[in-house]
Amino acid sequence: MNISEKITAGETTPEDRSLAIREALRNAIIDRRLAPGTKLSENEVGALFDVSRTVARAALQMLTFEGLVKTERNRGAFVSNPTPEEARQIFASRRLIEPGIIAAAVERITDADIEEFRRQLQEEESYMNERGPAARRAEIKASGDFHLMLASVAGNVILQRFMDELVARSSLVIALYGRTGVSSCGHSEHFAILDALQAGDGERAAALMLHHIDHIEADLDLQIKQGLGLKDALTLA
């Protein structure tokens, strides 16, 4: 049973329904099925998922918090359209935050963590060998998950929240503007960062992370891609 069927069947709470709608819309945005600037009407979202405007509004508010949706007074909600300057600011923020995460993670990482990271990187690699929009979306998500796992190991809840937002915004920018499939390009760099962490070399891991972020940003062409309307984008999920 897919998300829409579960919602229609009433098998979830209002909060669960909002989370499910948020995930469906988030995937459509990152997968470029919803183009920047697409209007996300509470009425239309509610009708598509057979939920109230209140439930739809809660889902859109979650996406607004992540920076994937922008709400304009008297106009409604729209898919965010990050400018080149906003994209640069996202990666500038990551350069400031992620070396600190590395410094904390290298002091806390365990052998069990290392094993979990390697399993995650194997999963990321499996998506690289697949083709199609779903695999591309899964690959970008898996790549972002590596950075979120590092933030979790670092043990700073506030930094985790910052990284969750930055990774979500980065995923949108990468999906919209990436030229060559940047998550594929960065896969080997994830392994190198993990190896440095396992060796206890925080300085090298931080330097590799900065190089990795530079690599991601250098792959952007900052050209807006064409997308579909809301109903068609969700139908193709």
N, C-alpha and C positions, 0 to 999 in steps of 0.2 A: 504494500500500500504506500503510495507516494505522499508527499507533504499535503497536497491539496485534498486528497481523499481522506487523510487522517483528520484534517481540519473540518471537512464537511461532515464526517461521521461523528464529530463531537467527542473524539477520544482524547482531547487535550484540554488543559486549562487555558484561560485567556492569555496568561503569561507564556505558556508553551506555544500557543498559536502565534503570538507576536514574534517569538524567537524563531519559529519556523519560517514565517514570512520574511523576517529580516535576513535569514540565511539564503532564501531563494532569491531575494532582490540583490543581496551582496554578491552572490555567485554570478548573477546576470550582469552586474556592473563590472566586476573584475574580468569576466569573460568577454567583455566588449559587446554583449548583446544589447545592452542599454548604453547608448552613447551619452557623453557629457551634455548636460543641458536638457535631457529628457524630463518632462514633467511627470511627477509621481503623485497623481491625484489620490487622496484618501478614499474617495468614492470608488474610483476604478480599482485600486488595490483591494478594498473591501469586497467589491463585487467579484473579482477574480478568485478570491479565496473564500468567499461566502462568510465573511466575518463583519463585525460592526466597524464603524469608522474609528471608534475608540481603540480597538485592537490594531487596526491598520496604522493609526497615528502613533501608537507605541512602537511599532516596528520601524517606522520612518524616523522617530526620534532616536532610536538606537543607532541607525545609520548616520544620522546627523552628528551624533557624539563621536563617531568614528571618522568623520570627515568625508564620508563617501556620498553624503547627501547634504545639500544646502537648502535651508528654509528661508524664503523671502516674505517679508510682511505683505499681506494682502495679495500675494501671488501663489503661495504654496511651496511645495517641496520639489526639488530638481536634483538630478544626478550631478554631483560636483564636476566642475570643469577646471581642473587644476591648470593654472598658467605656468609657463616656463619658470617664472620666478618662484612660484609656490613649490614646484618640483625641486628646484635648487634648495629651497629652505628645508624641505623634508629631508634631503640627504645631508645637508649641513647639520641638522639636528641629530641625525643618526651618527655623524662623525663625533659629535660631542658626547653622546650618551653611551654608545656601544663599547668604546674602550674602557669606560668605567664598569660596565657590566662584565667585560672580560676579566678585569682586575679582581672583581668580587668572585666571579665564577671559578677562577683558577684556585682560589683558596678553599672552595667548598665542594668541587666536583669529586664524585666518587667513581669507583670502578663500575658500579651499577649504572650510574649516569652515562658513563662512556659507552657501555653496551647499548643503552637505550638510544643514544645519539646515533650509533652505527646502524641500528635497526631503522631509525628514521631516515638516514641517508640512503639506505638500500631501497626503502620505499620511494624516496624522491627519484632515485635512479630508474626505478621501474617505470615511472611516468614518462621519463625522457625517451623511453623506447617505444612509446605509444604515440598515436597520431589522433588529431581531432580536437575540437574545442574543449570537451570534457577533460581530456588528458592534459591539455595546456593549462586549464584552470587548476587541476589537481597538482600539477607540477609547480605552479606559482605558489599555491597554498603551502605545499610541502617545503618549498624553499623558505617561505616566511616562517614556518613552524620551527625551523632550525634556530632562528634568531629569538623566537619566543621561548624556546626551551632553554636557551642560554640565560635569558632574563629570569626564568623560573629558578634555575640553579643558583643564580646570583643571590636570590633570597630577599630582594628588595621589592616589596609589593607595589610601591609607588612607581618605581622604574618599570615594573611589569606592565602597569597600566599605560605608561607613556609609550612603551614599545608596542603594545597591542594596537594603539592608534597609529603609530608611525608605520608599522608593518602593513596595516590595512591601507593607509594612504599610499605607501610605496607600491603595494600590489596593484592599485588602480593606475598609478603612473606607469608602472612597468607594462601592464596589460595594454594600456593605451598607446604608449610611445616606444616600447622596446623594439629594436630593429631585428635582433637575431635570436630572441628567446633567451633573455638574460639569465633566467634561473638555470638554464642548461650550462651557460658559460661559467656560472659561479659554483657549480656543483663540486668540482675538484678543489675549489678554494675552501669550501666547507670542510672537506676532509683534512686539508692542511691546517685549518684553524683548530680542528678537533685534536689532531696529532700534537700540536703545540700545547694545548691544554692538558692533554694526557701526560706530556713530558714535564708539566709544571712550569713551562716557559711563558708566563703571562705577557712579557714584553713582546715576544715574537708573535704571540696570538693576537695581541692588540694591533701590531703593525700589519699583520695579514688581514685583519678585519677592516682596517682603514683602506688597504689596497682593494679589498673586495667591494667595499662601498663605492670607491672611485670607479671600479670596473662596471658596476651596475649603472651608475649615473652616465658613464661615457657611452653606454649602449643606447641611450635615449635619443630619438630623433625629434621628439616634441611635436609630432604631427597628429592632429585629431583624426581618429578613425570613425567611419560611419557605423551606426548601429541601427537597431530595430525599434519599433514602438514597444510599449510596455507589454501589451497582450502577446504579441508575436515572440518577444524575447523570452517570456516565461514559458510559452508553449514549447519552445525548442530546448528547454532545460533538460 
